[in-house]
Amino acid sequence: MSDKPLQPDDESIDKDHLLHFPCEFSLKVMGEDIDNYADYVLTVCQKHVDNVDPANVKTRPSRNGKYLAVTVTFTATSREQLDNLYHELNIYEHTKMAL
C-alpha cells in the first residue's frame, strides 16, 4: 500500500463512482462581492440546472467584505452538467474559486 494520497487523476480512483447521478449537490463559489455576484452565480446555475430554487442559495461575506461565498444546492444530473457549470463560473473575472 502506498503512502501517497490519492489524487483525482490517479488511475486507482474509479471516477464513475465518485458521484452517483442524480444527486443533491452543493456548489460553493467564492468571488469578489461586486456586480451582484450572488445573482450572477444563480443565473449561471439556472442556465445549466432545471428548477434551481433561489431559496437554496446561501451567501456569506468575507470578514472584510471584499469577497462573497455563495453556496447553491441543487440536483445534479451528470458529470458533464457540473463540468459545464464550473467552466462558466470560473471564466468570470470576479470568480476566485469554485468547489
SULHUPE-V988197 format. One record per pair of residues at least 6 apart in sequence whose ideal C-beta (glycine too) atoms are under 6 Angstrom apart, sorted by the first residue. I is the first residue (numbers start at 1). J is the second residue. D is the distance in whole Angstrom. If there is no record, write none. Layout:
# SULHUPE-V988197
I;J;D
I;J;D
This chain:
# SULHUPE-V988197
6;13;6
21;77;5
21;78;5
22;75;5
22;77;5
23;76;6
25;76;4
26;71;6
26;73;5
27;72;5
28;71;5
28;99;4
29;41;5
29;70;5
29;89;6
29;98;5
30;67;6
30;69;5
30;96;5
30;97;5
31;37;5
31;94;5
31;95;4
31;96;6
32;94;4
33;67;6
33;68;4
37;68;5
37;94;6
38;59;5
38;70;5
41;70;5
42;57;5
44;88;5
44;89;6
45;52;5
45;72;5
46;52;5
48;81;6
48;84;6
48;85;4
49;74;5
52;74;5
56;73;4
57;72;5
58;71;5
59;68;6
59;70;5
60;69;5
61;68;6
76;82;6
86;98;5
89;95;5
89;98;5
90;98;6
